[in-house]
Amino acid sequence: MSAQGPQRRLLGSLNSTPPATPPLRLPTNQTGPQCLEVSVPDGLFLSLGLVSVLENVLVVATIAKNRNLHSPMYYFICCLAVSDLLVSVSNMLKMAVLLLLEAGALAAPATMAQQLDDAIDVLVCGAMVSSLCFLGAIAVDRYISIFYALRYRSIVTLARAWRVISAIWLASMLAGALFIAYDNHVAVLLCLVSFFVAMLVLMVGLYVHMLAQACQHARRIARLHKRQRPARQGFSLKGTATLTVLLGIFFLCWGPFFLHLSLMVLCPQHPICGCVFKNFNLFLTLIICNSIVDPL
């Protein structure tokens, strides 16, 4: 184990350099162009994780204590906060264990260390999948609240919301376990990348449609007030900026990680792709940053 960032069997092994068999890995003697490698200090990684934990705990506590927020929409937000909390805690735990093992402060048999490693890996992967799922669920909930406003309460009931939440948690933990159990298979990476693309397409489609509907509504209001052009331009600019920030942050934080996974399938031994692999710890840090941004 190396203490250079939160390495893990499925996730962290992707930036290592073992032999080319299985095909998801890079040769140790790979040579190529000089690469820009961004090093993320352990202290910075742990600090970002701690900020994420504090923010998401605050979100969960706020929703739990305020009965006015006990509705399906806020339950989805609360579950997203719990998912981001688990992403941060599991990565921090992984980092702490690796640092303790590296320093010799933690002595554990190889079998026990491997079991602990697997358990944390399942938690990391499951939490990441659930975080993406709840981001998608929030987008769907907002879409229904806009386009089916009069029927929203009958469509998104508490019972249905709890069933969706339970299904997401169950599927996420099961997916995490399966991904770790079959981490040497290309199908694992393809499933993860396909899942990210599906969530990205879903969110872009729903939010763009919502923005178009909002702009159309603003134009109707502007016609009634006989000031169509100023109102339309101002609202469209503000809505477009909000949507760009929302989806831009999502893509910026998650995109590099899934680009890494994609390149592991497409060009595992290409020197240029190897330059991307060297920054794996940076990609994990960006995911932690997403967990910081989500509560905001």
Secondary structure, DSSP 8 states (H G I E B T S, - for coil): ---SS---TTTGGGGS---S-STTS--TT---S--------HHHHHHHHHHHHHHHHHHHHHHHH-GGG-SHHHHHHHHHHHHHHHHHHHHHHHHHHHHHHHHT-----HHHHHHHHHHHHHHHHHHHHHHHHHHHHHHHHHHHHHHTGGGHHHHS-HHHHHHHHHHHHHHHHHHHHHHHHTTTSHHHHHHHHHHHHHHHHHHHHHHHHHHHHHHHHHHHHHHHTT-HHHHHHHHHHHHHHHHHHHHHHHHHHHHHHHHHHHHHHH-TT-HHHHHHHTTHHHHHHHHHHHHHHTT-
